[in-house]
């Protein structure tokens, strides 16, 4: 059976389904289709399915023309019905794994996907790869038992593995195909087959001994970033009190050619991974009577940064004889990072919500986020021009989108609070203040 499935993968006759068509799922579909596989995306969002079938991309990393060509060639389509899985050979799960309101793992999407998938895995063997970021043990504790309960044997009747996604939205240098891919299966046969499949569209595949190792690898990668960002965020708060420019310190330290890697502070961390992954590990660690205090402290520091940013905005306004309450503020940038349209866990959104709670008359500009929900109300992107800038008591630079004309912003704003040292590249200006 393994030989038959392997042959289908090698000659590209294997049908592939991607469950979850988002920032991970859609680029994965493109990479597979470019490798000559026929790929079907499955998503419960009917509008997203419609867009895929119309060749319309909804994320910046996938060009509409690229998607449209692959749809017209028959290599890509989409559906919201799981019954297509009965004709699928490889299932790749890319559904979201957020936190609940208590910052505990919410595996509802994975559990729902498995429940919907199980009726269609009987018959010919299928390769199933989970890519969604999660805690170590998920693949073997959540997915494996469901398949075994059907009387199926891992490595014979089905092949199950975990391979963490390494998508970096907005990164123009690294894509699905040129970032090494870690994979661990529940048996040696599962690892081997999954690695063989992944190597058909990814340059370098790194097999590991188990799904748990692969799951922990993903958490380590993102916790590494979380901890180091928290370090510079805390040093930024200290440096502000000491009258030291933390960005100058970081740039000076970065001249050391060994033993140092620069990380940069800001109003918080966003996206799916950095604000979420540390809590997945801390939750799982408690099952083993272990408390990852160091990691949790870093996550808490990053979570607190929007509050610090609002305090600094209030202080800077006060220094210029302007109270925070009643001030007219224009926020520049609402996405979680530059040049993308993703607002998941965006610290800019949290800063905006906190400012509104403090009585600010708030507007925002971000061409990547036409509308935003803030404290239950819809806010719309305002135009950005010289006249608009002059209408506000202060402009708050939250995201360094490439299209911003910094010189015009500085020239026409009475006061600027720069949370990312965006304007610092243009030298000191009397109306620009860092948090």
Secondary structure, DSSP 8 states (H G I E B T S, - for coil): -HHHHHHHHHTT--EEEEE--STTHHHHHHHHHHTT-EEEEE-S-HHHHHHHHTT---STTS-HHHHHHHHHTTSEEEES-GGGGGG-SEEEE-----B-TTS-B--HHHHHHHHHHHTTSSSS-EEEEE-S---TTHIIIIIHHHHHTTT--BTTTEEEEE------TT-SS--GGGS-EEEEESSHHHHHHHHHHHTTT-S-EEE-S-HHHHHHHHHHHHHHHHHHHHHHHHHHHHHHHHT--HHHHHHHHTT-SSS-------S---SSSHHHHHHHHHHHHHTTT---HHHHHHHHHHHHHHHHHHHHHHHHHHHTT--STT-EEEEE--SSSTT----TT-HHHHHHHHHHHTT-EEEEE-TT-SEEEETTEEEE-----HHHHTTSSEEEE----TT--HHHHHHH-S-EEESS-SGGGG---TTEEE-
